[in-house]
Amino acid sequence: MLEIILLYFSCKHIGSLATEKNLKPSRWKIITILTWLSFELFGVMIGVLLFGFNPNSTSHLWGLMLFALCCGFGGYLFIRNLLERKP
């Protein structure tokens, strides 16, 4: 649920930033969503490689989900940085 809320507000911010730069906001919102999901998937894979996978441990899964959420937020920051550099 937290992921959906963060993704909503980040897409809203990216849309307004794209409008300032006279770019299509819908295109940049879709790019943000796809980048967020791909960075999050990459974060899950890296987390499993670093920490292992133990489905019986609830605290382990929470840590893995938190790591993936931080990686997804990194995808948003990456897109925001790209958009801010545009003239």
The first five atom37 places (N, CA, C, CB, O) and aatype in JSON, in Angstrom:
{
  "aatype": [12, 10, 6, 9, 9, 10, 10, 18, 13, 15, 4, 11, 8, 9, 7, 15, 10, 0, 16, 6, 11, 2, 10, 11, 14, 15, 1, 17, 11, 9, 9, 16, 9, 10, 16, 17, 10, 15, 13, 6, 10, 13, 7, 19, 12, 9, 7, 19, 10, 10, 13, 7, 13, 2, 14, 2, 15, 16, 15, 8, 10, 17, 7, 10, 12, 10, 13, 0, 10, 4, 4, 7, 13, 7, 7, 18, 10, 13, 9, 1, 2, 10, 10, 6, 1, 11, 14],
  "atom_mask": [
    [1, 1, 1, 1, 1],
    [1, 1, 1, 1, 1],
    [1, 1, 1, 1, 1],
    [1, 1, 1, 1, 1],
    [1, 1, 1, 1, 1],
    [1, 1, 1, 1, 1],
    [1, 1, 1, 1, 1],
    [1, 1, 1, 1, 1],
    [1, 1, 1, 1, 1],
    [1, 1, 1, 1, 1],
    [1, 1, 1, 1, 1],
    [1, 1, 1, 1, 1],
    [1, 1, 1, 1, 1],
    [1, 1, 1, 1, 1],
    [1, 1, 1, 0, 1],
    [1, 1, 1, 1, 1],
    [1, 1, 1, 1, 1],
    [1, 1, 1, 1, 1],
    [1, 1, 1, 1, 1],
    [1, 1, 1, 1, 1],
    [1, 1, 1, 1, 1],
    [1, 1, 1, 1, 1],
    [1, 1, 1, 1, 1],
    [1, 1, 1, 1, 1],
    [1, 1, 1, 1, 1],
    [1, 1, 1, 1, 1],
    [1, 1, 1, 1, 1],
    [1, 1, 1, 1, 1],
    [1, 1, 1, 1, 1],
    [1, 1, 1, 1, 1],
    [1, 1, 1, 1, 1],
    [1, 1, 1, 1, 1],
    [1, 1, 1, 1, 1],
    [1, 1, 1, 1, 1],
    [1, 1, 1, 1, 1],
    [1, 1, 1, 1, 1],
    [1, 1, 1, 1, 1],
    [1, 1, 1, 1, 1],
    [1, 1, 1, 1, 1],
    [1, 1, 1, 1, 1],
    [1, 1, 1, 1, 1],
    [1, 1, 1, 1, 1],
    [1, 1, 1, 0, 1],
    [1, 1, 1, 1, 1],
    [1, 1, 1, 1, 1],
    [1, 1, 1, 1, 1],
    [1, 1, 1, 0, 1],
    [1, 1, 1, 1, 1],
    [1, 1, 1, 1, 1],
    [1, 1, 1, 1, 1],
    [1, 1, 1, 1, 1],
    [1, 1, 1, 0, 1],
    [1, 1, 1, 1, 1],
    [1, 1, 1, 1, 1],
    [1, 1, 1, 1, 1],
    [1, 1, 1, 1, 1],
    [1, 1, 1, 1, 1],
    [1, 1, 1, 1, 1],
    [1, 1, 1, 1, 1],
    [1, 1, 1, 1, 1],
    [1, 1, 1, 1, 1],
    [1, 1, 1, 1, 1],
    [1, 1, 1, 0, 1],
    [1, 1, 1, 1, 1],
    [1, 1, 1, 1, 1],
    [1, 1, 1, 1, 1],
    [1, 1, 1, 1, 1],
    [1, 1, 1, 1, 1],
    [1, 1, 1, 1, 1],
    [1, 1, 1, 1, 1],
    [1, 1, 1, 1, 1],
    [1, 1, 1, 0, 1],
    [1, 1, 1, 1, 1],
    [1, 1, 1, 0, 1],
    [1, 1, 1, 0, 1],
    [1, 1, 1, 1, 1],
    [1, 1, 1, 1, 1],
    [1, 1, 1, 1, 1],
    [1, 1, 1, 1, 1],
    [1, 1, 1, 1, 1],
    [1, 1, 1, 1, 1],
    [1, 1, 1, 1, 1],
    [1, 1, 1, 1, 1],
    [1, 1, 1, 1, 1],
    [1, 1, 1, 1, 1],
    [1, 1, 1, 1, 1],
    [1, 1, 1, 1, 1]
  ],
  "atom_positions": [
    [[0.82, -1.19, 0.0], [0.0, 0.0, 0.0], [0.87, 1.26, 0.0], [-0.93, -0.01, 1.2], [0.57, 2.23, -0.69]],
    [[1.93, 1.22, 0.79], [2.84, 2.36, 0.85], [3.47, 2.63, -0.52], [3.93, 2.12, 1.9], [3.68, 3.78, -0.91]],
    [[3.77, 1.56, -1.23], [4.36, 1.7, -2.56], [3.42, 2.44, -3.52], [4.71, 0.33, -3.13], [3.87, 3.29, -4.28]],
    [[2.15, 2.12, -3.48], [1.19, 2.75, -4.37], [1.05, 4.24, -4.04], [-0.18, 2.06, -4.26], [0.96, 5.06, -4.95]],
    [[1.04, 4.58, -2.77], [0.94, 5.98, -2.36], [2.17, 6.75, -2.81], [0.76, 6.09, -0.83], [2.05, 7.85, -3.36]],
    [[3.36, 6.19, -2.57], [4.59, 6.86, -3.0], [4.66, 7.0, -4.51], [5.81, 6.1, -2.49], [5.1, 8.02, -5.03]],
    [[4.22, 5.98, -5.22], [4.25, 6.02, -6.68], [3.27, 7.06, -7.22], [3.93, 4.64, -7.26], [3.56, 7.73, -8.2]],
    [[2.11, 7.19, -6.58], [1.13, 8.19, -6.99], [1.7, 9.61, -6.87], [-0.14, 8.07, -6.16], [1.63, 10.39, -7.82]],
    [[2.26, 9.93, -5.7], [2.79, 11.28, -5.49], [4.04, 11.55, -6.33], [3.09, 11.49, -4.03], [4.26, 12.68, -6.76]],
    [[4.85, 10.53, -6.54], [6.02, 10.74, -7.38], [5.62, 10.96, -8.84], [6.99, 9.54, -7.27], [6.23, 11.79, -9.53]],
    [[4.61, 10.25, -9.32], [4.12, 10.49, -10.69], [3.49, 11.87, -10.82], [3.1, 9.41, -11.08], [3.62, 12.52, -11.85]],
    [[2.82, 12.3, -9.78], [2.23, 13.64, -9.79], [3.33, 14.7, -9.89], [1.37, 13.87, -8.53], [3.2, 15.68, -10.63]],
    [[4.4, 14.51, -9.14], [5.52, 15.46, -9.17], [6.23, 15.42, -10.52], [6.51, 15.15, -8.04], [6.58, 16.47, -11.06]],
    [[6.43, 14.25, -11.07], [7.09, 14.12, -12.38], [6.22, 14.76, -13.46], [7.36, 12.63, -12.71], [6.75, 15.39, -14.38]],
    [[4.91, 14.6, -13.37], [4.01, 15.22, -14.35], [4.09, 16.73, -14.33], [0.0, 0.0, 0.0], [4.11, 17.37, -15.38]],
    [[4.13, 17.31, -13.13], [4.23, 18.77, -13.05], [5.59, 19.26, -13.52], [3.96, 19.25, -11.62], [5.7, 20.33, -14.12]],
    [[6.62, 18.49, -13.24], [7.96, 18.86, -13.7], [8.06, 18.77, -15.23], [9.02, 17.96, -13.05], [8.69, 19.61, -15.86]],
    [[7.43, 17.75, -15.81], [7.42, 17.62, -17.28], [6.63, 18.74, -17.92], [6.84, 16.26, -17.69], [7.0, 19.23, -18.99]],
    [[5.54, 19.16, -17.29], [4.75, 20.28, -17.82], [5.56, 21.57, -17.81], [3.46, 20.45, -17.0], [5.46, 22.37, -18.74]],
    [[6.37, 21.78, -16.76], [7.24, 22.95, -16.7], [8.23, 22.96, -17.85], [7.97, 22.98, -15.37], [8.58, 24.01, -18.38]],
    [[8.7, 21.77, -18.24], [9.7, 21.66, -19.29], [9.07, 21.55, -20.68], [10.59, 20.45, -19.03], [9.78, 21.32, -21.66]],
    [[7.75, 21.72, -20.77], [6.99, 21.61, -22.03], [7.14, 20.24, -22.68], [7.45, 22.69, -23.01], [7.3, 20.13, -23.89]],
    [[7.09, 19.19, -21.86], [7.13, 17.81, -22.32], [5.81, 17.14, -21.99], [8.32, 17.03, -21.69], [5.05, 17.64, -21.17]],
    [[5.55, 16.0, -22.62], [4.31, 15.27, -22.36], [4.35, 14.66, -20.95], [4.09, 14.16, -23.42], [5.21, 13.81, -20.69]],
    [[3.46, 15.06, -20.06], [3.5, 14.5, -18.71], [3.11, 13.03, -18.66], [2.58, 15.28, -17.81], [3.64, 12.28, -17.84]],
    [[2.19, 12.59, -19.53], [1.77, 11.19, -19.48], [2.92, 10.26, -19.86], [0.58, 10.95, -20.43], [3.07, 9.18, -19.27]],
    [[3.72, 10.67, -20.82], [4.88, 9.85, -21.22], [5.85, 9.7, -20.07], [5.59, 10.47, -22.44], [6.35, 8.6, -19.81]],
    [[6.12, 10.79, -19.37], [7.07, 10.75, -18.26], [6.51, 10.02, -17.05], [7.47, 12.16, -17.87], [7.27, 9.43, -16.28]],
    [[5.2, 10.06, -16.88], [4.6, 9.29, -15.79], [4.73, 7.79, -16.05], [3.11, 9.66, -15.61], [5.01, 7.02, -15.13]],
    [[4.52, 7.38, -17.29], [4.66, 5.96, -17.64], [6.12, 5.53, -17.49], [4.18, 5.7, -19.09], [6.39, 4.43, -16.99]],
    [[7.04, 6.39, -17.91], [8.47, 6.07, -17.75], [8.81, 5.95, -16.26], [9.35, 7.16, -18.41], [9.59, 5.08, -15.88]],
    [[8.23, 6.8, -15.44], [8.48, 6.74, -14.0], [7.97, 5.43, -13.41], [7.81, 7.92, -13.29], [8.67, 4.79, -12.61]],
    [[6.78, 5.02, -13.79], [6.22, 3.77, -13.27], [7.06, 2.58, -13.7], [4.76, 3.58, -13.75], [7.37, 1.71, -12.88]],
    [[7.44, 2.53, -14.96], [8.25, 1.41, -15.46], [9.63, 1.38, -14.82], [8.38, 1.49, -16.97], [10.15, 0.31, -14.51]],
    [[10.22, 2.56, -14.63], [11.53, 2.61, -13.99], [11.43, 2.21, -12.53], [12.13, 4.01, -14.11], [12.29, 1.49, -12.02]],
    [[10.39, 2.68, -11.85], [10.18, 2.31, -10.44], [10.08, 0.79, -10.31], [8.89, 2.99, -9.87], [10.75, 0.18, -9.48]],
    [[9.25, 0.17, -11.15], [9.06, -1.28, -11.06], [10.32, -2.05, -11.42], [7.92, -1.71, -11.96], [10.63, -3.06, -10.79]],
    [[11.05, -1.58, -12.43], [12.27, -2.3, -12.8], [13.35, -2.15, -11.73], [12.79, -1.79, -14.15], [14.06, -3.11, -11.45]],
    [[13.49, -0.97, -11.14], [14.45, -0.79, -10.06], [14.04, -1.62, -8.83], [14.57, 0.71, -9.68], [14.89, -2.15, -8.12]],
    [[12.75, -1.71, -8.6], [12.28, -2.5, -7.46], [12.54, -3.99, -7.68], [10.77, -2.25, -7.23], [12.97, -4.69, -6.76]],
    [[12.3, -4.46, -8.87], [12.6, -5.86, -9.19], [14.09, -6.13, -9.07], [12.12, -6.21, -10.6], [14.51, -7.16, -8.54]],
    [[14.89, -5.2, -9.57], [16.34, -5.32, -9.45], [16.74, -5.33, -7.97], [17.04, -4.17, -10.2], [17.64, -6.08, -7.58]],
    [[16.09, -4.51, -7.16], [16.37, -4.48, -5.72], [16.03, -5.78, -5.03], [0.0, 0.0, 0.0], [16.74, -6.21, -4.13]],
    [[14.94, -6.42, -5.45], [14.58, -7.72, -4.88], [15.65, -8.75, -5.23], [13.19, -8.19, -5.39], [16.07, -9.53, -4.38]],
    [[16.08, -8.74, -6.48], [17.1, -9.72, -6.9], [18.42, -9.5, -6.15], [17.34, -9.63, -8.42], [19.04, -10.45, -5.7]],
    [[18.83, -8.25, -6.03], [20.06, -7.95, -5.28], [19.9, -8.32, -3.81], [20.43, -6.46, -5.42], [20.81, -8.87, -3.2]],
    [[18.73, -8.01, -3.24], [18.48, -8.35, -1.85], [18.51, -9.84, -1.59], [0.0, 0.0, 0.0], [19.05, -10.29, -0.58]],
    [[17.95, -10.62, -2.5], [17.98, -12.08, -2.34], [19.4, -12.59, -2.48], [17.06, -12.76, -3.38], [19.8, -13.51, -1.76]],
    [[20.17, -12.01, -3.41], [21.56, -12.45, -3.56], [22.4, -12.09, -2.34], [22.17, -11.83, -4.8], [23.25, -12.87, -1.93]],
    [[22.17, -10.92, -1.76], [22.95, -10.49, -0.6], [22.53, -11.17, 0.69], [22.85, -9.0, -0.45], [23.37, -11.62, 1.47]],
    [[21.22, -11.23, 0.92], [20.72, -11.69, 2.21], [20.14, -13.1, 2.19], [19.68, -10.74, 2.7], [19.86, -13.65, 3.25]],
    [[19.96, -13.69, 1.03], [19.33, -15.0, 0.93], [17.83, -14.87, 0.99], [0.0, 0.0, 0.0], [17.29, -13.79, 1.21]],
    [[17.15, -16.0, 0.81], [15.69, -15.99, 0.83], [15.21, -17.02, 1.83], [15.1, -16.28, -0.58], [15.48, -18.21, 1.69]],
    [[14.5, -16.55, 2.85], [13.93, -17.42, 3.87], [12.45, -17.09, 4.02], [14.68, -17.25, 5.24], [12.11, -16.16, 4.75]],
    [[11.56, -17.83, 3.33], [10.13, -17.48, 3.37], [9.49, -17.71, 4.74], [9.39, -18.28, 2.34], [8.38, -17.23, 4.97]],
    [[10.15, -18.42, 5.64], [9.57, -18.69, 6.96], [9.81, -17.55, 7.94], [10.15, -19.97, 7.52], [9.15, -17.47, 8.97]],
    [[10.74, -16.67, 7.64], [11.07, -15.57, 8.53], [10.34, -14.3, 8.09], [12.6, -15.33, 8.57], [10.62, -13.76, 7.02]],
    [[9.42, -13.83, 8.92], [8.65, -12.64, 8.59], [9.52, -11.39, 8.59], [7.5, -12.46, 9.56], [9.38, -10.54, 7.72]],
    [[10.42, -11.28, 9.55], [11.29, -10.09, 9.62], [12.22, -10.04, 8.42], [12.1, -10.09, 10.92], [12.57, -8.95, 7.96]],
    [[12.63, -11.18, 7.92], [13.5, -11.22, 6.75], [12.76, -10.7, 5.52], [14.01, -12.65, 6.5], [13.33, -9.96, 4.72]],
    [[11.51, -11.08, 5.36], [10.72, -10.61, 4.22], [10.45, -9.11, 4.32], [9.4, -11.37, 4.14], [10.45, -8.42, 3.3]],
    [[10.21, -8.59, 5.52], [10.0, -7.15, 5.69], [11.25, -6.38, 5.29], [9.62, -6.83, 7.15], [11.17, -5.34, 4.64]],
    [[12.4, -6.88, 5.67], [13.65, -6.23, 5.3], [13.88, -6.25, 3.8], [0.0, 0.0, 0.0], [14.35, -5.27, 3.23]],
    [[13.53, -7.37, 3.17], [13.67, -7.48, 1.73], [12.71, -6.54, 1.0], [13.43, -8.93, 1.28], [13.09, -5.92, 0.01]],
    [[11.49, -6.43, 1.5], [10.52, -5.51, 0.89], [10.94, -4.06, 1.08], [9.13, -5.73, 1.47], [10.76, -3.25, 0.17]],
    [[11.49, -3.72, 2.23], [11.95, -2.35, 2.48], [13.12, -2.01, 1.57], [12.35, -2.18, 3.96], [13.2, -0.9, 1.05]],
    [[14.03, -2.96, 1.38], [15.16, -2.74, 0.48], [14.67, -2.53, -0.94], [16.14, -3.93, 0.54], [15.17, -1.65, -1.65]],
    [[13.69, -3.32, -1.38], [13.14, -3.16, -2.73], [12.42, -1.83, -2.88], [12.18, -4.32, -3.05], [12.5, -1.2, -3.93]],
    [[11.72, -1.39, -1.85], [11.04, -0.09, -1.9], [12.04, 1.05, -2.02], [10.17, 0.1, -0.64], [11.8, 2.01, -2.76]],
    [[13.14, 0.96, -1.31], [14.18, 1.99, -1.43], [14.79, 2.0, -2.82], [15.28, 1.76, -0.38], [15.1, 3.07, -3.35]],
    [[14.97, 0.84, -3.42], [15.49, 0.78, -4.79], [14.48, 1.37, -5.77], [15.82, -0.66, -5.18], [14.87, 2.05, -6.71]],
    [[13.2, 1.12, -5.56], [12.17, 1.72, -6.41], [12.17, 3.23, -6.3], [0.0, 0.0, 0.0], [12.01, 3.92, -7.31]],
    [[12.35, 3.75, -5.1], [12.44, 5.2, -4.92], [13.68, 5.74, -5.62], [12.47, 5.55, -3.42], [13.68, 6.87, -6.11]],
    [[14.74, 4.95, -5.66], [15.93, 5.33, -6.41], [15.63, 5.47, -7.89], [0.0, 0.0, 0.0], [16.22, 6.31, -8.57]],
    [[14.73, 4.65, -8.41], [14.32, 4.78, -9.8], [13.6, 6.09, -10.05], [0.0, 0.0, 0.0], [13.81, 6.73, -11.08]],
    [[12.77, 6.49, -9.11], [12.11, 7.8, -9.21], [13.13, 8.93, -9.21], [11.11, 8.0, -8.05], [13.04, 9.86, -10.01]],
    [[14.12, 8.84, -8.32], [15.14, 9.88, -8.25], [15.95, 9.94, -9.54], [16.07, 9.64, -7.07], [16.35, 11.02, -9.98]],
    [[16.19, 8.79, -10.15], [16.9, 8.73, -11.43], [16.13, 9.46, -12.52], [17.15, 7.27, -11.84], [16.7, 10.25, -13.27]],
    [[14.82, 9.2, -12.61], [13.99, 9.86, -13.63], [13.87, 11.36, -13.35], [12.58, 9.21, -13.68], [13.91, 12.17, -14.27]],
    [[13.73, 11.71, -12.09], [13.65, 13.13, -11.75], [14.92, 13.86, -12.14], [13.38, 13.31, -10.25], [14.87, 14.99, -12.62]],
    [[16.07, 13.23, -11.92], [17.34, 13.82, -12.29], [17.43, 13.99, -13.81], [18.51, 12.96, -11.77], [17.89, 15.02, -14.29]],
    [[17.0, 12.99, -14.57], [16.99, 13.09, -16.02], [16.1, 14.24, -16.5], [16.53, 11.77, -16.64], [16.46, 14.99, -17.4]],
    [[14.95, 14.35, -15.88], [13.98, 15.38, -16.29], [14.47, 16.77, -15.9], [12.61, 15.1, -15.66], [14.23, 17.73, -16.64]],
    [[15.13, 16.92, -14.77], [15.61, 18.22, -14.35], [16.74, 18.71, -15.24], [16.08, 18.15, -12.91], [16.94, 19.92, -15.37]],
    [[17.49, 17.81, -15.86], [18.6, 18.19, -16.74], [18.12, 18.63, -18.12], [19.56, 17.02, -16.89], [18.87, 19.27, -18.86]],
    [[16.89, 18.31, -18.48], [16.37, 18.72, -19.79], [16.17, 20.23, -19.82], [15.04, 18.0, -20.1], [15.8, 20.83, -18.81]],
    [[16.42, 20.84, -20.99], [16.25, 22.31, -21.07], [14.8, 22.73, -21.06], [16.91, 22.84, -22.33], [14.5, 23.92, -21.13]]
  ]
}
